[in-house]
Amino acid sequence: MKCTFVVRLGPKTDPLARRFEGRVEEVDTGKELRFRSQAELLKFFSQRLLALVDAETESGRTTKRRRIEP
């Protein structure tokens, strides 16, 4: 289940006010983060996806690493 995440939004989340808080977990690895902003959540996604690309590059499944801008 690559690239599968569980996101739990907390009670203080208010999308209209652009306020996000909660917890995110990458299912495959169990790595998780408690986030307090949309930026923290997106940074976690970016880091985990880059780690996946790096692992595939090292294993020879892909030949180039794509840059993901936050």
C-alpha positions in Angstrom: 0.0 0.0 0.0 2.4 2.6 -1.1 1.4 6.3 -0.7 -1.4 5.5 1.6 -2.0 7.9 4.4 -4.5 8.2 7.3 -5.4 11.8 8.2 -7.3 12.5 11.4 -8.4 16.1 11.7 -8.8 17.5 15.2 -11.7 19.5 16.6 -9.9 22.8 16.2 -9.7 22.3 12.4 -11.5 25.1 10.6 -11.0 25.1 6.8 -12.7 28.4 6.3 -10.2 30.0 8.7 -7.4 27.9 7.0 -6.7 26.3 10.4 -5.7 22.6 10.3 -4.6 20.4 13.2 -4.6 16.7 13.7 -2.5 13.6 13.0 -1.3 11.9 9.8 0.2 8.4 9.5 1.9 6.8 6.5 0.3 3.3 6.6 3.2 1.5 5.0 5.9 2.7 7.4 3.9 3.7 10.5 5.6 7.1 10.5 3.3 9.8 11.8 3.1 13.4 12.6 0.9 15.6 14.8 0.4 18.7 12.7 -0.9 22.2 13.6 -1.0 23.7 10.1 -1.7 22.9 6.5 1.9 23.6 5.7 3.1 21.0 8.3 0.8 18.4 6.8 1.9 19.1 3.2 5.6 19.1 4.2 5.1 15.6 5.7 3.5 14.3 2.5 6.3 15.8 0.5 9.0 14.2 2.7 7.4 10.8 2.7 6.9 10.8 -1.1 10.5 11.9 -1.7 11.6 9.0 0.6 9.6 6.6 -1.6 11.2 8.0 -4.8 14.6 7.7 -3.2 14.0 4.1 -2.2 12.8 3.2 -5.7 15.8 4.9 -7.3 18.2 3.0 -5.0 16.5 -0.3 -5.8 16.7 0.4 -9.6 12.9 0.6 -10.1 13.2 4.2 -11.4 16.1 6.1 -12.8 15.4 9.7 -11.8 14.3 11.6 -8.7 11.6 14.2 -9.3 11.7 17.4 -7.2 8.5 18.1 -5.2 8.1 21.8 -4.2 6.1 22.4 -1.0 
